[in-house]
Amino acid sequence: MPDPTTPTVLTVLTTTDTPDKADALARGAVEARVAACAQISGPVTSVYRWEGAVETAREWQVLLKTTGSRYPALESWLLAAHDYETPEIIATPVTGGSAAYLSWVAAETSEGTPE
């Protein structure tokens, strides 16, 4: 059972079509304090249906860490910063982890944290 004193942390996944865009999304979200950190993986091959056709594309994944309370701000930030018409934004709850790390995520995404 999760410790009620540990903040709710989420991992949030998005993708984009170039490493430079992935870096900009990762860096921008951390600078805006809507994510504590981000990891970029890729390239990956994505296969999906778009506008009636099956597409294949090379993409880079950006995995961001935030809190449940900051998720709405992160989602809004990603929607504004992303150049995809319908970007992938998927949040997954972290069900366990180091209390120190989870507290660090909360501290780094706090709206009142000084620069």
C-alpha positions in Angstrom: 0.0 0.0 0.0 1.4 3.4 -0.9 2.6 5.7 1.9 0.0 8.6 2.1 2.9 11.0 2.9 4.6 10.3 -0.4 3.6 12.6 -3.2 1.7 11.1 -6.2 4.1 10.9 -9.0 3.4 10.3 -12.7 5.5 9.4 -15.7 4.2 11.1 -18.8 5.1 9.9 -22.3 5.1 11.9 -25.5 6.8 11.5 -28.8 8.1 13.7 -31.6 9.8 13.4 -35.0 13.3 14.7 -34.4 15.9 14.6 -31.6 16.1 18.4 -31.5 12.3 18.6 -30.9 12.6 16.0 -28.2 15.3 17.9 -26.5 13.3 21.1 -26.7 10.2 19.5 -25.2 12.3 17.9 -22.4 14.3 21.0 -21.6 11.3 23.3 -21.8 9.1 21.2 -19.5 11.9 21.1 -16.9 12.6 24.8 -17.2 8.9 25.5 -16.8 8.9 23.3 -13.6 6.0 21.2 -15.0 8.4 18.2 -15.0 11.3 17.4 -12.6 13.2 15.6 -15.3 12.9 14.0 -18.7 14.6 11.2 -20.6 14.8 10.9 -24.3 14.8 7.6 -26.1 15.0 6.8 -29.7 14.7 6.5 -32.5 11.7 4.2 -32.2 9.4 3.0 -34.9 5.8 4.0 -34.5 3.0 2.4 -36.5 -0.4 4.0 -36.2 -3.6 4.9 -38.2 -4.0 8.5 -39.1 -6.6 10.0 -41.3 -7.7 6.6 -42.6 -4.2 5.3 -43.5 -1.7 3.1 -41.6 1.5 5.2 -41.2 5.0 4.3 -40.0 7.3 6.9 -38.6 10.6 7.3 -36.8 10.1 9.1 -33.5 11.8 10.0 -30.3 10.1 9.3 -27.0 10.2 11.8 -24.1 9.4 10.4 -20.7 8.7 13.2 -18.1 8.3 12.9 -14.4 5.8 15.1 -12.6 3.3 15.1 -9.8 -0.4 14.4 -10.0 -1.1 18.0 -9.0 1.2 19.4 -11.7 0.0 17.1 -14.5 -2.7 19.5 -15.8 0.0 22.2 -16.2 2.3 19.8 -17.9 -0.4 18.6 -20.3 -1.3 22.3 -21.1 2.4 23.1 -21.6 2.9 20.1 -23.9 -0.2 20.9 -26.0 1.1 24.5 -26.5 4.7 23.5 -27.2 4.1 20.4 -29.4 3.9 20.7 -33.1 1.8 17.6 -33.7 -2.0 18.1 -34.3 -2.7 15.3 -31.8 0.4 14.6 -29.7 0.7 11.5 -27.7 0.4 12.4 -24.0 0.0 9.4 -21.7 0.3 9.6 -17.9 1.0 6.5 -15.9 1.0 6.6 -12.1 4.1 5.5 -10.2 3.0 3.0 -7.7 6.3 2.8 -5.8 9.7 4.2 -5.7 12.3 5.8 -3.5 10.7 8.2 -1.1 13.6 10.6 -1.5 13.3 10.5 -5.3 9.5 11.0 -5.3 9.9 13.9 -2.8 12.5 15.4 -5.2 10.1 15.2 -8.1 7.5 17.0 -5.9 10.0 19.7 -4.9 11.3 20.3 -8.4 7.8 20.8 -9.8 6.5 22.9 -7.0 5.1 26.2 -8.4 6.8 28.2 -5.6 10.3 26.7 -6.2 12.9 29.4 -6.8 14.9 29.4 -10.1 
